[in-house]
Amino acid sequence: MQLVILFSFIFFVNTGKVVISILLIIEVSLTIFCGEISDTKSLILYQMSFDKIHG
């Protein structure tokens, strides 16, 4: 029973990371496309979120 809970938790975390990274890619693409903020700021934002996913 604990193994199932652990497996589903790992699956949930991995799925969450995939969803977050897809959302981040969309957000960064839209930001670059619209040019709302400067390139350096979006790059820092992307780097921070990348570190958060893989940290």
N, C-alpha and C positions, 0 to 999 in steps of 0.2 A: 504493500500500500504506500509506504513512504517513497519507494522507488518511482511509482507512478506520479506522485506529487512533485518529486524532484524533477522528473523528466518533463512534466507539463510546465513547471516553473522555468526550466532552461529553454524550452520551446517558446514560451511567452516572452522571455527576455530577448531571445534572438529575433523573434518576429517583431517585437517592439523596436529593436535596433534597425531592422530593415525598414519599417514604416517611418521612423525618425529620419533615417538617411535619405529616403525618397522625398519626404517633406522638405528636408534641408536642400536637396538638389533643386527641387522646384522653386523654393524660396530664393536661393542664390541665383538661379537662372532668371527669375522674374526681376530680381533686384538689379542684376547686370543689364538685362534687356530694357527695363524702364529707366535705368540710370538714376534711381532715386537717391542713392548714397554713393560716395566716392569709391573707387576701386580698392583703395587701401583699407577702408572701413569694412567692406564686404569680405575682403581677404582675411582680415583679423577675425571677423565674425565666423567665417567658414572654418578657420584654423581652430578657434575655440570650440565650435560644435564638433569638429572632427576629433579633437582631443577628448571631448566629453563622451563620444561614442566608443572610442578605442582605449580610453583611459582605465 
